[in-house]
Amino acid sequence: MKSPCVSPAWALLLSLVPGLAMAEAGPNDRLGAVGPFLASHCAGCHEGAGAKGKFRIDNLAGLPAAEAAKRWGRIVARLEAGEMPPVGKTRPGEKEVAGALATLKSLLAGEARERRASGRA
């Protein structure tokens, strides 16, 4: 089982993904809220060239903002549907999923507002 701590590579990735960077650190640090969840429940299957379902989360930082937002939206949809993590894998508790979903939705909404405000909708 993977450690729930966030590696420096994950910290860098998540800080580069549109909407996941935070202006200042603090107790409500966005990376702290979602990074361990992704590291524990997603990264093992969805990293690298052999990513399951050909869906990678380790390359989102290199995508245009709109495409990254679509992929994060897919992650949210799969979590909401209870499809991920799949049956047979260690699954997070309902509170943990709810917390990750709330954070991701908030980040996506903020990114969408920023894109609209800058004319990049």
Legacy VTK file of the C-alpha trace (Angstrom):
# vtk DataFile Version 3.0
C-alpha trace
ASCII
DATASET POLYDATA
POINTS 121 float
0.000 0.000 0.000
1.315 3.431 -0.908
2.114 5.934 1.774
-0.416 8.771 2.044
2.346 11.380 2.218
2.883 13.536 -0.824
6.189 13.073 -2.608
8.072 16.112 -3.915
7.155 15.051 -7.466
3.452 14.997 -6.572
3.760 18.339 -4.818
5.318 19.825 -7.941
2.718 18.250 -10.234
-0.216 19.439 -8.190
1.229 22.919 -7.822
1.462 23.184 -11.607
-2.022 21.907 -12.405
-4.328 24.839 -13.153
-6.438 25.697 -10.152
-4.492 23.514 -7.752
-1.753 26.013 -6.981
-2.356 28.096 -3.902
-1.268 31.690 -3.419
-0.279 31.249 0.220
0.245 28.244 2.426
-1.849 27.698 5.489
-4.085 25.260 7.336
-6.424 25.069 4.358
-3.607 24.339 1.914
-5.237 22.896 -1.197
-2.415 20.484 -1.896
-2.652 19.151 1.629
-6.348 18.522 1.132
-6.231 16.556 -2.101
-2.624 15.445 -2.649
-2.570 12.592 -0.124
-5.909 11.309 -1.437
-4.598 11.180 -5.013
-1.301 9.639 -3.922
-3.068 6.934 -1.902
-5.994 6.092 -4.132
-5.200 7.124 -7.718
-1.490 7.313 -8.459
-0.767 3.597 -8.202
-2.906 2.797 -11.242
-2.953 6.086 -13.151
0.700 7.058 -13.530
3.165 6.403 -16.303
2.900 4.829 -19.714
1.062 1.774 -18.367
-1.702 3.767 -16.689
-4.948 1.832 -16.443
-7.671 2.966 -18.803
-5.003 5.064 -20.531
-5.933 7.768 -18.027
-2.907 9.432 -16.474
-2.939 11.910 -13.644
0.813 12.436 -13.574
0.897 14.417 -16.813
-1.948 16.862 -16.174
0.446 19.739 -15.518
1.584 19.656 -19.148
-1.915 20.008 -20.577
-3.665 23.221 -21.596
-5.864 24.524 -18.762
-9.144 23.613 -20.467
-8.037 20.017 -21.129
-6.703 19.623 -17.582
-10.036 20.902 -16.231
-11.896 18.314 -18.348
-9.731 15.525 -16.966
-10.169 16.701 -13.378
-13.912 16.781 -14.130
-13.714 13.131 -15.181
-11.974 12.305 -11.915
-14.759 14.034 -9.981
-17.446 12.181 -11.967
-15.844 8.772 -11.369
-15.450 9.475 -7.645
-19.057 10.658 -7.369
-20.303 7.539 -9.138
-18.314 5.342 -6.743
-16.419 3.826 -9.671
-12.985 4.802 -8.399
-11.094 3.361 -6.767
-12.496 0.175 -8.273
-13.848 -2.770 -6.335
-10.974 -4.917 -5.164
-8.726 -1.947 -4.398
-8.416 -0.228 -1.050
-11.288 2.232 -1.002
-11.388 5.438 1.011
-14.153 6.109 3.486
-17.148 8.240 2.572
-15.857 11.225 4.541
-12.494 11.068 2.788
-14.150 10.903 -0.641
-16.528 13.731 0.265
-13.607 15.895 1.376
-11.628 15.226 -1.795
-14.692 15.894 -3.952
-15.459 19.163 -2.184
-11.884 20.329 -2.651
-11.689 19.300 -6.304
-15.047 20.887 -7.134
-14.027 24.109 -5.438
-10.724 24.176 -7.307
-12.410 23.470 -10.643
-15.008 26.179 -10.051
-12.272 28.663 -9.156
-10.278 27.761 -12.252
-13.382 28.166 -14.440
-14.024 31.612 -12.929
-10.408 32.616 -13.589
-10.590 31.402 -17.205
-13.826 33.326 -17.798
-12.433 36.471 -16.168
-9.335 36.342 -18.357
-11.303 35.530 -21.506
-9.990 31.965 -21.733
-13.350 30.237 -21.204
LINES 1 122
121 0 1 2 3 4 5 6 7 8 9 10 11 12 13 14 15 16 17 18 19 20 21 22 23 24 25 26 27 28 29 30 31 32 33 34 35 36 37 38 39 40 41 42 43 44 45 46 47 48 49 50 51 52 53 54 55 56 57 58 59 60 61 62 63 64 65 66 67 68 69 70 71 72 73 74 75 76 77 78 79 80 81 82 83 84 85 86 87 88 89 90 91 92 93 94 95 96 97 98 99 100 101 102 103 104 105 106 107 108 109 110 111 112 113 114 115 116 117 118 119 120
